[in-house]
Amino acid sequence: QVQLVESGGGLVQAGGSLRLSCSASGSISSINVMAWYRQAPGKQRELVASISSGGGTNYADSVKGRFTISRDNAKNTVYLQMNSLKFEDTAVYFCYALRILPGTPLNYWGQGTQVTVSS
């Protein structure tokens, strides 16, 4: 099992910044991908950014140039630096981890952290 604990959410004015952290514990070996998803009220959960074990990153078009995902393997932590926040970034942000064991992908989710951007 892998446990994911997010922190860093809160209330911020439009144009401001926040940094989310996700600390992983448990069976963290073989975690191939870590990512941040978000879900706004009445909307589907969507991928915000992901980072592979090799450091490759991927971003949703809506956050490119504003958000940066990074990973500290020594601390088993992934971060999401969010700059130039917009009202539409308001959502619950979830940390996600993917372990790929032989023939078996395993998905893990954190409990979520609320990000509210006031206009």
Backbone as CSV, one residue per row, in Angstrom:
resi,resn,N_x,N_y,N_z,CA_x,CA_y,CA_z,C_x,C_y,C_z
1,GLN,0.834,-1.203,0.000,0.000,0.000,0.000,0.869,1.254,0.000
2,VAL,0.321,2.305,-0.570,0.966,3.613,-0.584,0.000,4.614,0.034
3,GLN,0.507,5.413,0.941,-0.303,6.476,1.535,0.193,7.825,1.003
4,LEU,-0.748,8.652,0.619,-0.434,9.973,0.079,-1.119,11.028,0.939
5,VAL,-0.357,11.997,1.376,-0.913,13.060,2.220,-0.579,14.408,1.587
6,GLU,-1.628,15.148,1.241,-1.439,16.456,0.621,-1.462,17.553,1.674
7,SER,-0.814,18.650,1.345,-0.862,19.844,2.180,-0.601,21.062,1.305
8,GLY,-0.929,22.235,1.837,-0.604,23.467,1.132,-1.770,24.187,0.491
9,GLY,-2.946,23.588,0.529,-4.092,24.270,-0.056,-4.510,25.460,0.791
10,GLY,-5.449,26.241,0.262,-5.937,27.382,1.011,-6.643,28.371,0.117
11,LEU,-6.828,29.566,0.669,-7.507,30.653,-0.040,-6.470,31.669,-0.499
12,VAL,-6.559,32.054,-1.759,-5.606,33.018,-2.313,-6.334,33.911,-3.304
13,GLN,-5.865,35.123,-3.439,-6.456,36.039,-4.421,-5.960,35.701,-5.825
14,ALA,-6.757,36.027,-6.806,-6.350,35.835,-8.191,-5.020,36.537,-8.440
15,GLY,-4.143,35.847,-9.152,-2.815,36.367,-9.411,-1.781,35.912,-8.405
16,GLY,-2.244,35.324,-7.314,-1.341,34.868,-6.274,-0.767,33.491,-6.557
17,SER,-0.042,32.970,-5.548,0.645,31.690,-5.697,0.376,30.792,-4.500
18,LEU,0.433,29.506,-4.739,0.378,28.494,-3.694,1.297,27.353,-4.108
19,ARG,1.804,26.628,-3.110,2.562,25.419,-3.395,1.932,24.261,-2.644
20,LEU,1.546,23.255,-3.400,1.005,22.036,-2.819,2.128,21.013,-2.653
21,SER,2.027,20.233,-1.586,2.969,19.155,-1.346,2.211,17.853,-1.171
22,CYS,2.824,16.764,-1.607,2.245,15.437,-1.435,3.359,14.512,-0.958
23,SER,3.193,14.015,0.251,4.188,13.122,0.826,3.713,11.685,0.702
24,ALA,4.566,10.836,0.164,4.231,9.430,-0.030,4.931,8.566,1.006
25,SER,4.235,7.577,1.506,4.828,6.630,2.452,4.263,5.243,2.170
26,GLY,4.889,4.254,2.769,4.456,2.881,2.545,5.308,2.223,1.474
27,SER,4.673,1.489,0.609,5.380,0.744,-0.434,5.672,1.649,-1.620
28,ILE,6.607,2.563,-1.407,6.854,3.606,-2.400,7.801,3.170,-3.508
29,SER,8.399,2.027,-3.324,9.253,1.558,-4.408,8.368,1.238,-5.611
30,SER,8.906,1.365,-6.744,8.193,1.085,-7.991,7.081,2.072,-8.297
31,ILE,7.073,3.235,-7.631,6.141,4.277,-8.053,6.684,4.859,-9.348
32,ASN,5.924,4.719,-10.412,6.401,5.147,-11.713,6.021,6.589,-12.022
33,VAL,4.802,6.941,-11.647,4.284,8.266,-11.973,3.607,8.852,-10.741
34,MET,3.842,10.134,-10.523,3.063,10.877,-9.534,2.429,12.057,-10.256
35,ALA,1.276,12.446,-9.788,0.542,13.473,-10.517,-0.378,14.235,-9.585
36,TRP,-0.860,15.340,-10.082,-1.903,16.123,-9.427,-3.117,16.167,-10.342
37,TYR,-4.250,15.875,-9.765,-5.536,16.028,-10.424,-6.337,17.071,-9.653
38,ARG,-7.378,17.580,-10.286,-8.272,18.481,-9.573,-9.708,18.235,-9.995
39,GLN,-10.601,18.588,-9.091,-12.025,18.432,-9.376,-12.765,19.640,-8.832
40,ALA,-13.380,20.378,-9.738,-14.194,21.528,-9.369,-15.639,21.065,-9.174
41,PRO,-16.427,21.803,-8.425,-17.827,21.411,-8.193,-18.579,21.214,-9.509
42,GLY,-19.237,20.080,-9.638,-20.023,19.795,-10.817,-19.229,19.384,-12.042
43,LYS,-17.919,19.222,-11.875,-17.082,18.855,-13.013,-16.360,17.543,-12.745
44,GLN,-15.861,16.947,-13.824,-15.108,15.711,-13.685,-13.694,15.999,-13.198
45,ARG,-13.119,15.008,-12.558,-11.734,15.132,-12.140,-10.857,15.185,-13.380
46,GLU,-9.872,16.092,-13.369,-8.997,16.250,-14.530,-7.538,16.259,-14.117
47,LEU,-6.695,15.797,-15.027,-5.258,15.803,-14.795,-4.737,17.231,-14.886
48,VAL,-3.955,17.620,-13.910,-3.308,18.937,-13.919,-1.872,18.807,-14.401
49,ALA,-1.121,17.904,-13.776,0.280,17.726,-14.130,0.745,16.367,-13.630
50,SER,1.722,15.806,-14.326,2.291,14.534,-13.908,3.796,14.564,-14.064
51,ILE,4.467,13.684,-13.309,5.916,13.577,-13.403,6.280,12.109,-13.252
52,SER,7.135,11.638,-14.145,7.538,10.245,-14.116,8.740,10.054,-13.203
53,SER,9.089,8.803,-12.966,10.248,8.517,-12.128,11.528,9.045,-12.756
54,GLY,11.514,9.193,-14.069,12.676,9.728,-14.759,12.695,11.244,-14.849
55,GLY,11.636,11.877,-14.347,11.590,13.337,-14.331,10.819,13.964,-15.472
56,GLY,10.297,13.159,-16.378,9.504,13.705,-17.461,8.196,14.279,-16.943
57,THR,7.785,15.423,-17.471,6.580,16.093,-16.983,5.556,16.282,-18.091
58,ASN,4.325,16.431,-17.652,3.222,16.660,-18.578,2.235,17.590,-17.887
59,TYR,1.665,18.539,-18.644,0.761,19.527,-18.058,-0.512,19.660,-18.878
60,ALA,-1.587,19.961,-18.184,-2.803,20.341,-18.881,-2.568,21.685,-19.561
61,ASP,-3.185,21.875,-20.716,-2.998,23.127,-21.450,-3.379,24.339,-20.608
62,SER,-4.375,24.169,-19.767,-4.890,25.291,-18.985,-3.907,25.796,-17.922
63,VAL,-2.888,25.001,-17.596,-1.952,25.415,-16.545,-0.528,25.585,-17.053
64,LYS,-0.291,25.280,-18.317,1.069,25.410,-18.865,1.565,26.837,-18.710
65,GLY,2.795,26.950,-18.260,3.398,28.256,-18.066,3.089,28.892,-16.722
66,ARG,2.140,28.304,-15.989,1.776,28.848,-14.670,2.094,27.874,-13.532
67,PHE,1.938,26.589,-13.783,2.159,25.572,-12.760,3.432,24.794,-13.072
68,THR,4.097,24.356,-12.016,5.294,23.528,-12.169,5.215,22.362,-11.194
69,ILE,5.364,21.156,-11.717,5.403,19.967,-10.880,6.856,19.545,-10.701
70,SER,7.196,19.143,-9.496,8.556,18.686,-9.231,8.506,17.546,-8.217
71,ARG,9.620,16.851,-8.112,9.639,15.636,-7.301,10.959,15.586,-6.540
72,ASP,10.897,15.343,-5.254,12.078,15.153,-4.422,12.083,13.690,-3.996
73,ASN,12.859,12.885,-4.696,12.852,11.451,-4.420,13.392,11.124,-3.032
74,ALA,14.318,11.925,-2.550,14.894,11.671,-1.226,13.844,11.850,-0.132
75,LYS,12.904,12.763,-0.374,11.857,13.028,0.610,10.547,12.339,0.249
76,ASN,10.541,11.615,-0.864,9.319,10.943,-1.320,8.154,11.920,-1.407
77,THR,8.442,13.076,-1.946,7.456,14.152,-1.998,7.387,14.725,-3.406
78,VAL,6.170,15.052,-3.812,5.965,15.743,-5.075,5.306,17.075,-4.774
79,TYR,5.678,18.087,-5.535,5.179,19.441,-5.310,4.452,19.955,-6.542
80,LEU,3.557,20.874,-6.313,2.919,21.598,-7.405,2.981,23.081,-7.064
81,GLN,3.861,23.779,-7.761,3.958,25.225,-7.591,2.959,25.873,-8.538
82,MET,2.049,26.642,-7.980,0.985,27.256,-8.767,1.133,28.767,-8.706
83,ASN,1.403,29.369,-9.829,1.557,30.824,-9.929,0.453,31.401,-10.807
84,SER,0.272,32.697,-10.701,-0.730,33.398,-11.515,-2.077,32.694,-11.453
85,LEU,-2.492,32.392,-10.247,-3.723,31.629,-10.067,-4.936,32.403,-10.564
86,LYS,-5.871,31.649,-11.137,-7.104,32.213,-11.671,-8.300,31.648,-10.904
87,PHE,-9.402,32.346,-10.995,-10.609,31.899,-10.320,-10.954,30.473,-10.739
88,GLU,-10.739,30.168,-12.010,-11.101,28.845,-12.518,-10.167,27.739,-12.052
89,ASP,-9.118,28.078,-11.333,-8.259,27.058,-10.727,-8.848,26.536,-9.411
90,THR,-9.924,27.158,-8.959,-10.564,26.720,-7.728,-11.060,25.286,-7.865
91,ALA,-10.618,24.428,-6.952,-10.974,23.009,-7.018,-10.372,22.293,-5.815
92,VAL,-10.772,21.044,-5.655,-10.062,20.164,-4.733,-8.952,19.496,-5.541
93,TYR,-7.746,19.573,-5.040,-6.587,19.017,-5.721,-6.198,17.702,-5.041
94,PHE,-6.026,16.677,-5.869,-5.718,15.337,-5.382,-4.342,14.904,-5.875
95,CYS,-3.596,14.314,-4.988,-2.335,13.695,-5.350,-2.613,12.262,-5.808
96,TYR,-1.850,11.818,-6.788,-2.048,10.490,-7.377,-0.690,9.820,-7.576
97,ALA,-0.657,8.521,-7.361,0.553,7.750,-7.621,0.201,6.470,-8.359
98,LEU,1.049,6.112,-9.279,0.881,4.882,-10.062,2.082,3.983,-9.846
99,ARG,1.815,2.773,-9.390,2.841,1.740,-9.313,2.543,0.705,-10.376
100,ILE,3.542,0.346,-11.115,3.360,-0.688,-12.117,4.158,-1.906,-11.693
101,LEU,3.462,-2.879,-11.121,4.068,-4.157,-10.805,3.912,-5.058,-12.021
102,PRO,4.654,-6.140,-12.096,4.534,-6.993,-13.289,3.091,-7.359,-13.597
103,GLY,2.596,-6.798,-14.691,1.244,-7.097,-15.134,0.143,-6.423,-14.362
104,THR,0.478,-5.586,-13.407,-0.567,-5.011,-12.545,-0.291,-3.537,-12.259
105,PRO,-1.107,-2.635,-12.808,-1.002,-1.227,-12.416,-1.814,-0.974,-11.147
106,LEU,-1.239,-0.259,-10.210,-1.917,0.060,-8.953,-2.030,1.572,-8.824
107,ASN,-3.219,2.045,-8.538,-3.490,3.471,-8.438,-3.735,3.860,-6.980
108,TYR,-3.169,4.976,-6.571,-3.349,5.477,-5.204,-3.731,6.952,-5.253
109,TRP,-4.588,7.337,-4.325,-5.070,8.720,-4.266,-4.923,9.272,-2.853
110,GLY,-4.623,10.559,-2.780,-4.670,11.254,-1.509,-6.082,11.694,-1.201
111,GLN,-6.250,12.338,-0.054,-7.583,12.712,0.388,-8.055,14.022,-0.228
112,GLY,-7.148,14.769,-0.819,-7.495,16.029,-1.460,-7.260,17.232,-0.573
113,THR,-6.949,18.339,-1.205,-6.773,19.604,-0.491,-7.474,20.701,-1.296
114,GLN,-8.199,21.545,-0.601,-9.000,22.578,-1.265,-8.133,23.777,-1.627
115,VAL,-8.270,24.209,-2.874,-7.660,25.456,-3.332,-8.793,26.370,-3.782
116,THR,-8.864,27.532,-3.179,-9.897,28.500,-3.523,-9.235,29.800,-3.949
117,VAL,-9.557,30.238,-5.153,-9.000,31.473,-5.692,-10.127,32.497,-5.777
118,SER,-9.947,33.583,-5.077,-10.967,34.634,-5.086,-10.674,35.625,-6.209
119,SER,-11.737,36.049,-6.852,-11.553,36.960,-7.992,-11.547,38.404,-7.536
